[in-house]
Amino acid sequence: METIMAVDDNLTNLTILKTILEQDYKVIPLPSGEKALEVLKKNIIVPDLILLDIDMPGITGFDVVRELKKDIVLQQIPVILLSAYNDGKMIHEGIELGVDDYVTKPFSTPLLIKRIELHLGISKNRKMLARFQNTARLLEQEKAALLVELQHSIIEIIGDLIQKRDNYTGEHATRVEQYMKILLNALIEEGICENIQPEEVDLLAQSSRLHDVGKIAIPDRILLKENKLDEEEVAIMRTHTTVGADAISKSMEQYKDSLFLQNSLDMTKYHHEKWNGEGYPEGRKGEQIPFIARALAVVDVYDALRSKRVYKEPLPHEVAVEEIRKGAGVHFDPKIVAVFQKVHEKFDETFNEFNEG
């Protein structure tokens, strides 16, 4: 049974209201605005509708409405004003305050009941809509969480495949993920991280593990070769950027708005581009290179410099940092290098943690 609060300083009016409504509703009669606010603010009773006299001594009906509108819960309760004055100015004031209806006294019982039914129905529909919207929001949040979980799983699966094919590439990708977290967070703190929010860093860093996914398609004789690659082999090796990007592009045909896929594609295809335009596969220059790929280029080269390869010995951290510093404006985005130099010690710590492991 729905609850109606009737507020009127005239006890006769309260008795009449209780008599005509109590068959269908639980009626709470209150003799003043002060008492009504006391009951409402203490949440002793939260009625489904309020019948409210305007002209009361002390706190008027308008005063009660003003207080109700300050409370996020109480402001949702429909209010029907009752008054002996059929005053246009008074009605307008009530509407301005946000009341739902206005009935003059002496009121017609059938008319009052119909007005009550109408506003209870509207209120019920509003609550149902709010519940539906909340449910929809929760479902959307669950869907988003599942999508993130799926993305993580895909990255893990592909990362494992890369590592099984080429252990060096797999370990390199795992370290790069940790470096990217450090660098992206620092770039955000410096205010130069384009269109990347703090909550996106973990997923972007993890998706950076896919940047060498195209190497899965490189023949073993080249990928696993122990000597330095010749010119033809270098050209084939370089195709890993476009092969990987093509694979991601096919997924983007179905998920065109996926920021995850777009960033994965940018990192995969453009991480070997250079600031001066002498990189590959497209020879992009400066800010033509996607920001996320410019960031990845720094960490990718740092790890390559620190790592042992068949054709080179690993470089100390200080030497690797100096090489990257010298590459600012040539190989790398100068702004990103400047931030890297502020956090390079964290890179060294991360590299050493992997080696100790």
VEXMI-483924 format. One line per 8 residues: their letters; for each residue x, y, z of N, C-alpha, C. Coordinates in steps of 0.2 Angstrom, whole numbers, always signed. Layout:
N
a) X:Y:Z:X:Y:Z:X:Y:Z  ...
***
This chain:
357
metimavd) +4:-6:+0:+0:+0:+0:+4:+6:+0  +3:+11:-4:+7:+17:-5:+5:+22:+1  +10:+26:+2:+10:+30:+8:+9:+38:+6  +4:+41:+9:+3:+48:+7:+4:+52:+13  +8:+57:+13:+8:+62:+19:+4:+68:+18  +0:+69:+22:-5:+75:+22:-3:+80:+27  -1:+86:+25:+2:+91:+29:-3:+98:+29  -6:+99:+35:-11:+105:+35:-12:+107:+42
dnltnlti) -12:+113:+44:-13:+115:+51:-20:+115:+53  -25:+114:+48:-32:+113:+49:-33:+106:+51  -35:+104:+57:-36:+97:+59:-42:+94:+55  -47:+99:+54:-53:+96:+50:-51:+94:+43  -47:+98:+40:-45:+96:+33:-41:+89:+33  -37:+89:+39:-33:+82:+39:-37:+76:+40  -43:+77:+44:-48:+72:+45:-51:+70:+39  -53:+75:+35:-57:+74:+29:-52:+70:+24
lktileqd) -46:+72:+23:-41:+69:+19:-40:+62:+21  -39:+60:+27:-38:+54:+30:-44:+49:+28  -50:+52:+29:-56:+48:+28:-57:+46:+21  -55:+50:+16:-57:+49:+9:-51:+45:+6  -45:+45:+9:-40:+41:+6:-38:+35:+10  -39:+34:+16:-37:+28:+20:-39:+21:+17  -44:+21:+13:-46:+15:+10:-41:+12:+5  -38:+16:+2:-33:+14:-3:-26:+16:-2
ykviplps) -25:+20:+3:-18:+22:+5:-17:+22:+12  -10:+22:+14:-8:+23:+21:-7:+30:+22  -11:+34:+26:-11:+41:+26:-8:+43:+33  -3:+48:+32:+1:+50:+38:-1:+58:+38  -6:+59:+43:-8:+66:+44:-3:+70:+49  +0:+76:+47:+4:+80:+51:+1:+87:+51  +2:+90:+57:-2:+97:+58:+3:+103:+56  +9:+102:+54:+13:+108:+53:+19:+107:+48
gekalevl) +21:+112:+45:+27:+111:+41:+33:+109:+45  +34:+111:+51:+39:+110:+55:+40:+102:+56  +34:+99:+58:+33:+92:+60:+35:+88:+53  +32:+90:+48:+33:+87:+41:+41:+86:+40  +44:+92:+40:+52:+92:+39:+55:+87:+44  +53:+87:+50:+56:+83:+55:+56:+76:+54  +50:+74:+52:+49:+67:+50:+53:+65:+44  +52:+69:+39:+56:+68:+32:+63:+68:+33
kkniivpd) +66:+73:+36:+73:+73:+36:+76:+68:+40  +73:+65:+45:+75:+60:+49:+74:+53:+46  +71:+53:+40:+69:+47:+36:+65:+42:+40  +61:+45:+45:+56:+41:+49:+51:+38:+44  +49:+42:+40:+44:+40:+34:+46:+44:+28  +46:+40:+22:+47:+43:+16:+41:+41:+12  +37:+46:+11:+30:+44:+8:+31:+44:+0  +26:+41:-3:+26:+41:-10:+23:+47:-13
lilldidm) +19:+51:-9:+17:+57:-12:+15:+62:-6  +16:+68:-6:+14:+73:-1:+9:+78:-3  +3:+78:+1:-2:+83:+0:+0:+89:+5  +1:+95:+2:+4:+100:+6:+0:+107:+6  -2:+109:+12:-6:+115:+12:+0:+121:+12  -2:+126:+8:+3:+132:+7:+3:+136:+14  -3:+139:+15:-4:+144:+20:-4:+141:+27  +2:+140:+30:+2:+138:+37:+7:+142:+41
pgitgfdv) +5:+143:+48:+9:+147:+52:+16:+145:+53  +21:+149:+53:+28:+146:+54:+31:+145:+47  +32:+138:+47:+35:+136:+40:+29:+135:+35  +29:+138:+30:+24:+137:+25:+25:+131:+20  +20:+130:+16:+21:+125:+11:+27:+126:+7  +27:+132:+5:+33:+134:+0:+40:+133:+4  +40:+134:+10:+46:+133:+14:+48:+126:+14  +43:+122:+15:+44:+114:+15:+46:+112:+8
vrelkkdi) +44:+114:+3:+46:+112:-4:+53:+114:-5  +55:+120:-3:+62:+122:-4:+67:+118:+0  +65:+115:+6:+69:+111:+9:+69:+104:+6  +64:+102:+4:+64:+95:+0:+68:+95:-6  +68:+101:-10:+72:+101:-16:+80:+101:-14  +82:+102:-8:+89:+102:-6:+91:+94:-5  +87:+90:-5:+89:+83:-3:+88:+78:-9  +93:+75:-11:+93:+71:-17:+87:+65:-17
vlqqipvi) +85:+63:-11:+80:+58:-11:+73:+61:-10  +73:+66:-5:+66:+69:-4:+64:+73:-10  +68:+76:-14:+66:+80:-20:+62:+75:-25  +63:+69:-25:+60:+64:-30:+52:+63:-28  +50:+65:-22:+43:+64:-20:+39:+69:-23  +33:+66:-26:+29:+71:-29:+25:+75:-24  +24:+81:-25:+20:+86:-21:+14:+89:-24  +9:+88:-21:+3:+92:-23:+1:+97:-18
llsayndg) +1:+104:-20:-1:+109:-16:-8:+110:-15  -10:+111:-9:-17:+113:-7:-18:+120:-5  -23:+124:-7:-24:+130:-5:-31:+133:-6  -33:+137:-2:-40:+140:-3:-39:+146:-8  -33:+148:-10:-33:+154:-14:-31:+151:-21  -36:+153:-26:-35:+152:-33:-31:+157:-36  -25:+158:-34:-20:+164:-36:-15:+162:-41  -16:+165:-47:-11:+163:-52:-4:+164:-50
kmihegie) -2:+170:-46:+5:+171:-44:+7:+166:-39  +3:+163:-35:+4:+158:-30:+6:+152:-34  +1:+150:-39:+2:+144:-43:+9:+144:-46  +10:+150:-49:+17:+151:-53:+23:+150:-48  +22:+152:-42:+28:+151:-38:+29:+144:-36  +23:+141:-35:+24:+133:-34:+27:+130:-39  +25:+131:-45:+28:+128:-51:+35:+129:-52  +37:+136:-50:+44:+138:-50:+48:+134:-45
lgvddyvt) +45:+132:-40:+49:+128:-35:+49:+121:-36  +45:+119:-41:+46:+112:-43:+40:+107:-41  +35:+110:-38:+29:+106:-36:+26:+102:-42  +22:+97:-41:+19:+93:-47:+12:+95:-48  +9:+98:-44:+2:+100:-45:-1:+104:-40  -7:+107:-41:-10:+112:-37:-18:+111:-37  -20:+110:-31:-28:+109:-30:-30:+114:-25  -36:+117:-27:-39:+122:-23:-44:+119:-18
kpfstpll) -44:+122:-12:-49:+120:-7:-55:+125:-7  -61:+122:-6:-63:+115:-4:-62:+111:-11  -59:+105:-10:-57:+101:-16:-63:+96:-18  -63:+95:-24:-68:+89:-26:-64:+83:-25  -67:+78:-21:-64:+72:-19:-62:+68:-25  -67:+67:-30:-65:+63:-36:-59:+66:-40  -59:+73:-40:-53:+76:-44:-47:+75:-40  -47:+76:-33:-41:+75:-29:-38:+68:-30
ikrielhl) -43:+63:-30:-41:+56:-30:-37:+55:-37  -40:+57:-43:-38:+57:-49:-31:+60:-50  -30:+66:-47:-23:+69:-47:-18:+65:-43  -20:+62:-38:-16:+58:-34:-14:+52:-38  -19:+48:-41:-17:+42:-45:-12:+44:-51  -14:+50:-54:-9:+52:-59:-2:+53:-57  -1:+56:-52:+6:+58:-50:+9:+52:-47  +5:+48:-43:+9:+41:-41:+11:+37:-47
gisknrkm) +7:+37:-52:+8:+33:-58:+14:+36:-62  +15:+43:-62:+21:+46:-65:+27:+44:-61  +26:+45:-54:+32:+43:-50:+34:+36:-51  +29:+32:-51:+31:+24:-52:+35:+23:-58  +32:+26:-64:+36:+25:-70:+43:+28:-70  +43:+34:-66:+50:+37:-66:+55:+33:-62  +53:+29:-57:+57:+25:-53:+59:+19:-57  +54:+16:-61:+55:+10:-65:+60:+12:-70
larfqnta) +60:+18:-73:+65:+20:-78:+72:+21:-75  +72:+24:-69:+78:+25:-66:+81:+18:-64  +77:+13:-62:+80:+6:-61:+82:+3:-68  +79:+4:-73:+81:+1:-79:+87:+5:-82  +88:+11:-81:+94:+15:-83:+100:+12:-78  +99:+11:-72:+104:+9:-68:+106:+2:-70  +101:-3:-71:+103:-9:-74:+107:-9:-80  +105:-5:-85:+108:-4:-91:+115:-2:-90
rlleqeka) +116:+3:-85:+123:+5:-84:+127:+0:-81  +124:-4:-76:+128:-10:-73:+130:-15:-79  +125:-17:-83:+127:-21:-89:+132:-19:-93  +132:-12:-94:+137:-9:-99:+144:-9:-95  +144:-8:-89:+150:-9:-85:+153:-16:-85  +148:-21:-84:+150:-28:-84:+153:-29:-91  +150:-27:-96:+152:-28:-103:+159:-25:-104  +160:-19:-102:+166:-16:-103:+172:-20:-99
allvelqh) +170:-22:-93:+175:-26:-89:+177:-32:-92  +172:-36:-95:+173:-42:-99:+177:-41:-105  +176:-35:-108:+180:-33:-114:+187:-32:-113  +188:-29:-107:+195:-28:-105:+199:-34:-103  +195:-39:-100:+197:-45:-98:+199:-49:-104  +195:-49:-109:+196:-52:-115:+202:-50:-119  +203:-43:-119:+209:-40:-122:+215:-42:-118  +215:-43:-112:+221:-45:-108:+222:-52:-110
siieiigd) +217:-56:-111:+218:-63:-112:+221:-64:-119  +219:-60:-124:+221:-60:-131:+229:-59:-131  +230:-53:-127:+237:-51:-127:+242:-57:-124  +239:-60:-119:+243:-65:-115:+244:-71:-120  +239:-73:-124:+239:-78:-129:+245:-77:-134  +244:-71:-137:+248:-69:-142:+256:-69:-140  +256:-66:-134:+263:-65:-131:+266:-72:-130  +262:-77:-127:+265:-83:-127:+267:-86:-133
liqkrdny) +263:-85:-138:+265:-88:-145:+272:-85:-148  +272:-78:-147:+278:-75:-149:+284:-78:-145  +284:-79:-138:+289:-81:-134:+291:-88:-136  +286:-92:-138:+288:-99:-140:+291:-99:-147  +290:-94:-151:+293:-94:-158:+300:-91:-157  +301:-86:-153:+308:-83:-152:+308:-80:-145  +312:-84:-141:+312:-82:-134:+315:-75:-132  +319:-72:-136:+322:-66:-136:+316:-61:-136
tgehatrv) +312:-61:-142:+307:-57:-143:+302:-57:-138  +300:-63:-135:+295:-63:-130:+298:-60:-124  +304:-61:-121:+307:-57:-115:+307:-50:-116  +309:-48:-122:+310:-41:-124:+303:-38:-123  +297:-41:-126:+291:-38:-126:+288:-37:-119  +290:-42:-114:+288:-42:-107:+291:-36:-104  +298:-35:-105:+301:-29:-102:+298:-22:-105  +297:-22:-111:+294:-16:-114:+288:-14:-111
eqymkill) +284:-19:-109:+277:-17:-106:+278:-14:-100  +283:-16:-96:+285:-12:-89:+288:-5:-91  +292:-5:-96:+295:+2:-97:+289:+7:-99  +285:+4:-103:+279:+8:-106:+275:+11:-100  +274:+7:-95:+270:+10:-89:+274:+16:-86  +280:+15:-85:+284:+20:-82:+284:+26:-86  +285:+26:-93:+285:+32:-97:+279:+35:-98  +273:+31:-99:+267:+34:-100:+264:+38:-94
nalieegi) +265:+35:-88:+263:+38:-82:+267:+45:-81  +274:+45:-83:+278:+51:-82:+275:+56:-88  +274:+54:-94:+271:+58:-99:+265:+62:-97  +261:+58:-94:+254:+61:-91:+255:+66:-86  +260:+64:-81:+262:+69:-76:+264:+76:-79  +268:+75:-84:+271:+81:-87:+266:+85:-92  +260:+82:-93:+255:+85:-97:+256:+85:-104  +260:+80:-107:+261:+80:-114:+259:+73:-117
ceniqpee) +255:+69:-113:+253:+63:-116:+246:+64:-120  +247:+63:-126:+241:+65:-131:+235:+60:-130  +229:+62:-128:+223:+59:-128:+224:+52:-124  +228:+52:-119:+229:+45:-115:+227:+47:-108  +222:+43:-105:+220:+44:-98:+224:+40:-93  +225:+42:-87:+229:+37:-82:+226:+30:-82  +219:+30:-82:+216:+23:-82:+217:+18:-88  +220:+21:-93:+221:+18:-99:+228:+15:-100
vdllaqss) +233:+17:-95:+240:+16:-95:+241:+8:-95  +238:+5:-90:+240:-3:-90:+238:-7:-96  +232:-5:-99:+230:-9:-105:+235:-7:-111  +236:+0:-112:+241:+2:-117:+248:-1:-116  +250:-2:-110:+257:-4:-109:+257:-12:-111  +251:-15:-109:+251:-22:-110:+250:-24:-118  +246:-19:-121:+246:-20:-128:+252:-19:-132  +257:-15:-129:+263:-14:-132:+267:-21:-133
rlhdvgki) +265:-26:-129:+268:-32:-130:+267:-35:-137  +262:-33:-141:+260:-35:-147:+264:-32:-153  +269:-27:-151:+272:-23:-156:+276:-27:-161  +279:-33:-159:+283:-37:-163:+279:-43:-166  +272:-43:-165:+268:-49:-167:+269:-51:-174  +271:-46:-179:+272:-48:-186:+278:-53:-187  +283:-54:-181:+288:-58:-182:+286:-65:-182  +280:-67:-180:+278:-74:-181:+278:-76:-188
aipdrill) +277:-71:-193:+277:-73:-200:+284:-73:-203  +289:-71:-199:+296:-71:-202:+299:-78:-202  +302:-80:-208:+305:-87:-208:+310:-88:-203  +310:-94:-200:+315:-96:-195:+322:-94:-197  +324:-95:-203:+331:-94:-205:+333:-87:-204  +328:-83:-204:+330:-76:-203:+329:-74:-196  +323:-76:-193:+321:-74:-186:+326:-76:-181  +329:-83:-182:+333:-86:-178:+340:-86:-180
kenkldee) +342:-83:-185:+349:-82:-187:+354:-80:-182  +359:-83:-181:+364:-81:-176:+369:-76:-178  +370:-75:-185:+374:-70:-187:+370:-64:-190  +374:-58:-191:+370:-52:-193:+367:-53:-200  +361:-50:-201:+357:-51:-207:+360:-47:-212  +359:-51:-219:+361:-47:-224:+356:-42:-227  +357:-38:-232:+353:-33:-234:+346:-36:-236  +345:-42:-239:+339:-45:-241:+335:-47:-235
evaimrth) +339:-50:-230:+336:-52:-224:+333:-47:-220  +337:-41:-220:+334:-35:-216:+328:-33:-219  +327:-33:-226:+321:-30:-229:+315:-35:-227  +317:-41:-227:+311:-46:-225:+310:-45:-217  +315:-44:-213:+313:-43:-206:+309:-37:-205  +310:-32:-209:+307:-26:-208:+299:-26:-210  +297:-32:-213:+290:-32:-215:+286:-34:-209  +289:-36:-203:+286:-38:-197:+281:-32:-195
ttvgadai) +283:-26:-197:+279:-20:-195:+272:-20:-199  +272:-21:-205:+266:-21:-209:+262:-28:-209  +266:-33:-208:+262:-40:-207:+258:-39:-201  +261:-37:-195:+257:-37:-189:+252:-32:-189  +253:-26:-192:+248:-21:-193:+242:-23:-197  +243:-27:-203:+238:-30:-207:+234:-35:-203  +237:-39:-199:+233:-43:-195:+228:-40:-190  +230:-34:-187:+226:-30:-182:+221:-26:-186
sksmeqyk) +223:-24:-192:+218:-20:-196:+212:-25:-198  +213:-31:-199:+207:-35:-201:+202:-36:-195  +205:-36:-189:+200:-36:-183:+197:-29:-182  +200:-24:-184:+197:-17:-184:+191:-16:-189  +191:-20:-194:+185:-20:-198:+178:-21:-194  +179:-26:-189:+173:-27:-185:+172:-23:-179  +178:-20:-177:+178:-16:-170:+181:-9:-172  +178:-5:-176:+181:+1:-179:+182:+6:-173
dslflqns) +179:+6:-168:+179:+11:-163:+184:+9:-157  +187:+3:-158:+191:+0:-152:+198:+4:-152  +198:+8:-146:+205:+12:-145:+210:+7:-144  +209:+1:-141:+214:-4:-139:+217:-6:-146  +213:-8:-151:+215:-10:-157:+219:-5:-161  +216:+1:-161:+220:+7:-164:+227:+8:-162  +227:+8:-155:+234:+9:-152:+239:+4:-153  +236:-3:-153:+240:-8:-155:+242:-8:-162
ldmtkyhh) +238:-6:-166:+240:-5:-173:+246:+0:-174  +245:+6:-171:+249:+11:-172:+256:+9:-169  +256:+6:-163:+263:+3:-160:+266:-2:-165  +262:-6:-167:+265:-12:-171:+268:-9:-178  +264:-5:-181:+266:-3:-188:+272:+3:-188  +271:+7:-183:+276:+13:-183:+281:+14:-178  +283:+8:-174:+288:+9:-169:+295:+10:-171  +296:+8:-178:+302:+9:-181:+303:+15:-185
ekwngegy) +298:+20:-185:+298:+26:-188:+303:+31:-184  +306:+35:-188:+311:+40:-184:+308:+47:-185  +310:+51:-180:+308:+58:-180:+310:+62:-186  +316:+60:-189:+318:+64:-195:+316:+61:-201  +311:+56:-201:+308:+53:-207:+312:+48:-210  +318:+45:-207:+322:+40:-210:+320:+33:-208  +315:+32:-204:+313:+26:-202:+309:+22:-207  +305:+16:-205:+301:+12:-209:+295:+10:-205
pegrkgeq) +290:+8:-209:+289:+6:-216:+287:+12:-220  +285:+18:-218:+282:+23:-222:+286:+29:-222  +292:+30:-218:+296:+36:-218:+292:+42:-215  +288:+40:-210:+284:+46:-207:+289:+50:-203  +287:+57:-203:+292:+61:-199:+288:+65:-194  +292:+67:-188:+289:+71:-183:+282:+68:-180  +278:+73:-180:+271:+71:-177:+267:+68:-182  +269:+66:-188:+265:+62:-192:+265:+55:-189
ipfiaral) +270:+53:-185:+270:+47:-182:+266:+47:-176  +261:+42:-175:+257:+42:-169:+261:+43:-162  +258:+46:-158:+261:+48:-151:+263:+41:-148  +259:+36:-148:+260:+30:-144:+266:+27:-147  +267:+27:-154:+272:+24:-157:+279:+27:-155  +278:+34:-155:+284:+38:-153:+287:+36:-146  +282:+35:-142:+284:+33:-135:+287:+26:-135  +284:+22:-139:+286:+15:-139:+293:+14:-142
avvdvyda) +295:+19:-147:+301:+19:-150:+307:+20:-145  +306:+24:-140:+311:+25:-135:+312:+19:-131  +307:+16:-128:+308:+10:-124:+310:+4:-128  +308:+4:-134:+310:-2:-138:+318:-2:-139  +320:+4:-141:+327:+5:-142:+331:+4:-136  +329:+7:-130:+332:+6:-124:+333:-1:-122  +328:-5:-123:+329:-12:-121:+334:-16:-126  +334:-14:-132:+338:-17:-137:+345:-15:-136
lrskrvyk) +347:-9:-134:+353:-7:-132:+356:-11:-126  +352:-12:-121:+354:-15:-115:+354:-23:-116  +352:-26:-121:+351:-33:-122:+357:-36:-126  +359:-42:-125:+364:-45:-129:+361:-48:-135  +364:-47:-140:+362:-50:-147:+368:-54:-150  +367:-58:-155:+373:-62:-158:+378:-57:-161  +376:-51:-163:+380:-47:-166:+383:-41:-162  +381:-41:-155:+383:-35:-151:+382:-38:-144
eplpheva) +386:-34:-140:+386:-35:-132:+381:-30:-129  +379:-32:-123:+374:-27:-120:+378:-21:-118  +374:-15:-118:+377:-9:-116:+375:-7:-109  +379:-4:-105:+378:-2:-98:+372:+3:-99  +368:+4:-93:+363:+9:-93:+364:+16:-95  +370:+18:-92:+372:+25:-93:+373:+26:-101  +376:+21:-104:+378:+22:-111:+371:+22:-115  +367:+18:-113:+360:+17:-117:+356:+24:-116
veeirkga) +356:+27:-110:+353:+33:-109:+356:+39:-113  +363:+39:-114:+366:+44:-118:+365:+43:-125  +364:+37:-128:+362:+35:-135:+355:+38:-136  +351:+37:-132:+344:+40:-133:+344:+47:-133  +348:+50:-128:+348:+57:-128:+351:+60:-134  +356:+57:-137:+359:+59:-143:+354:+59:-149  +349:+54:-148:+344:+53:-154:+338:+57:-153  +338:+62:-148:+332:+66:-148:+332:+71:-154
gvhfdpki) +327:+72:-157:+326:+76:-163:+329:+73:-170  +332:+67:-169:+334:+63:-175:+330:+57:-175  +331:+52:-170:+327:+46:-170:+321:+47:-166  +321:+51:-161:+315:+51:-156:+312:+58:-155  +306:+58:-153:+303:+64:-151:+306:+68:-145  +309:+74:-146:+313:+77:-141:+309:+78:-134  +303:+79:-134:+299:+80:-128:+298:+73:-124  +298:+68:-128:+297:+61:-125:+304:+59:-122
vavfqkvh) +309:+61:-125:+316:+59:-123:+317:+63:-116  +315:+70:-116:+316:+74:-110:+313:+71:-104  +307:+68:-105:+303:+65:-100:+307:+58:-98  +309:+54:-103:+313:+48:-102:+319:+49:-97  +322:+55:-98:+328:+56:-95:+327:+58:-87  +321:+60:-86:+319:+61:-79:+317:+54:-75  +316:+49:-79:+313:+43:-76:+318:+37:-78  +324:+38:-81:+328:+33:-84:+330:+28:-78
ekfdetfn) +331:+30:-72:+333:+26:-67:+328:+20:-65  +322:+22:-66:+317:+17:-65:+317:+11:-71  +319:+13:-77:+321:+9:-82:+326:+4:-80  +332:+7:-77:+337:+2:-75:+335:-3:-70  +331:+0:-65:+329:-5:-60:+325:-10:-63  +320:-9:-67:+316:-14:-71:+320:-19:-74  +325:-16:-78:+329:-21:-82:+333:-26:-77  +336:-23:-72:+339:-27:-67:+335:-32:-63
efneg) +329:-30:-62:+324:-35:-59:+323:-41:-63  +322:-40:-70:+321:-45:-75:+327:-50:-75  +333:-47:-75:+339:-51:-75:+340:-55:-69  +338:-52:-63:+339:-55:-57:+334:-61:-56  +328:-60:-60:+323:-65:-60:+325:-71:-64
***
